[in-house]
Amino acid sequence: MSRKNRKCGRWAAGLCSVLAGVSLFAGCAKTPEDSVVKLKGEAAGDAYEAAEPDGQTLREILDAPERYKSETEDPTGKLTVVTDAVVEVPEAEGAGTIAVSQHPFGQEEIDQITQALFGDAKIYDYYSYTERTKADCLARIEELEAYVAAGNLDPYNEGTEPDGTYVFDIYGAIEQAKREYEAAPEEALPEEVRPRYGLEVGIGMGEKEVQDDSFSGIVETSDGKLYQYELFSYGPVPMRVQVKRLADTEHVSLEQPEWGAYEDAKSSGLPCPSEEELQAGIGITLEEARGMADAKVSALGLADMDLVSWDYAIRTKAGSRGPDGFLLGEENCGGYLLHYARRLSGIPITYTIEEGGAYEDLEGETETWSYERLDFYVTKEGIDRLDFTNQYDLGEIRTEYVKLLPFSEVMKIYEKMMQIQNADVLNYEDSRTYRIDRISFGYTRIYEPSTDSRQGMLVPAWDFFGNFEVPGRETYQASDHSFLTINASDGSIINRSLGY
C-alpha cells in the first residue's frame, strides 16, 4: 500500500460531460471477437470455471511481470495509449468469487453505528441546536447592513452573474434575516435525541418537517468537540453515514471546514503550503493516523476492512472565500485521507473514485446500488471526518479458486478496448494521449440491477490507472481513476459507473 498522487487540472470540471459520455459508451462496448456476453451479479457465480491450486503464487499463476510497457494508437494516430506501469498483484494463492449483499440499515444498525462512533456522548437535533435566536438574527442584520453602508455589496467575494448582478443578494439576505428575526426565539433550546429516521424537526420560520429517510444531529463529546452526524437513504445509496467535525464556534451551522486531497489543492493554483510544510504541520505519522482509523473500524465490527489507499489531505478555512476560491486555515489544515476496503485472503477490493450505482440510460428507473466505501480524514486531533456508504454483507464463497486469464491475454483485451472504448473522445478533441502508470489486480463487485439490486458478487478484476493529455490543456490525472476494468476470469469489460 503506497501513497497515490492526485492532480486535477483547472479544466477537469469541463470534462464531466465528456467522461460521462465515455462511461456510457463503455457500458455498451463489446469485448474482443473471441469474448461473449457474460452473466453478471450473484447469478454468475456458477458460470465461473474452477481452478485447482498448485502451490504457485497469484503472480506466478497470472504470469504477470513486475512492470509492463507498450504503446498503441488508433488508425488516425490521434488516440494514443502509452503504458509504462507497475503491475500490482497481491500476495495470495489464487482468487475466487464471493456472494455479497446489502447490509440492513434499520434502527438496530443505526444504534450500533452511533454507539461505535460516539459511545455515550450527547446528541442533539441539528435544527434545534443551530436555531438562530433574535440576538443572532440582529447581529446578522447589523453585519450585512454595515457592508452596505461601506459600499461592499459582495462581502464574500462570490462574484457576479453574466448579467452583472451579484451572486450573493445582500439585500435579499437582509430581508430574510429580518423575517427570521420575527419568528426567532429569545433563547435556543437544543433537543437531545436518539438518532433515527422519522423525527419531526423545526426547519426555521416556525415550520416543521418529518425526516423519513434522513437524520441530522450535533454531537457533543466529553472532550468538548462538536460533530455533525448525518444519516441518509436515497436512490442508489440505501445507507450513508457522515461525520464532520465542526469549528468550535457559537454558530456551528455557519462553520463547517471543507476537506480535499492535497494534490488537487496544489494543482488548482490556490494558496497552498509545500509538501514539506504540510508534513511538518500535520504533527502525526501515517501509522498514527491509521491507528486512529483502525480503532473506529474495529468498533464498527468491520473485520475485513483494511487501508488500501491514502493521500495527504488539506482542510480549507471555514467561511473564508477569496477571489480564487477557498483559503487555507492557518492551523490544523493538514491531515491524511485514508481509503478503506475489504481485503479477503490477501486480495483487496480495488479502490477507485467511481461510486457506482449509475443508470444505464438517463431515463432509467431501475433501482441501483452504489459500492461500499469507507473514508477517513485524520488529523493530530483525531478523526475529523468519516464517510461510510452501503455496508456489505459477505456471503458464501461461490468458487474458491477461479480460472484466471494469463496476463498476456488480459493485455491484448486492454490494448484493444482502450482504443474502442475511448474512440468517441475524438468527437470533442483533436487528439488525446493516455498514459497508464499503474495496473492493479483486486476484487470488484458486480450485480444485475434489473434482476436483484441488493445482491451481487465479488469477482477478480484488473484496473488501469494513470492520466491523459490533450494538446493545449493541462494534464488530467487522478491516481484512483480507473480508465478500464477487465474481469480477470472471463475477459469481459466491467463498467465501474454502472457496476456491471
Secondary structure, 3 states (H helix, E strand, C coil): CCECCEECCHHHHHHHHHHHHHHHHHHHCCCCCCCCCCCCCHHHHHHCCECCCCCCCHHHHHCCCCEEEEEEECCCCCEEEEEEEEEECCCCCCCCEEEEEECCCCHHHHHHHHHHHHCCCEEEEHHHHHCCCHHHHHHHHHHHHHHHHCCCCCCCCCCECCCCCECCCHHHHHHHHHHHHHHCCCCCCCCECCCCCCEEEEEECCEEEEECCEEEEEEECCCCCEEEEEEEEECCEEEEEEEEECCCCCCHHHCCCEEEEHHHHHHCCCCCCCHHHHHHHHCCCHHHHHHHHHHHHHHCCCCCEEEEEEEEEEEEEEEEEECCEEEECCCCCEEEEEEEEEEECCEEECCCCCCCCCCCCCCCCCCCCCCCEEEEEEECCEEEEEEEECCEEEEEEEECCECCCCHHHHHHHHHHHHHHHCHHHHHCCCCEEEEEEEEEEEEEEEEECCCEEEEEEEEEEEEEEEEEECCCCCCEEEEEEEEEEEECCCCCECCCCCCC
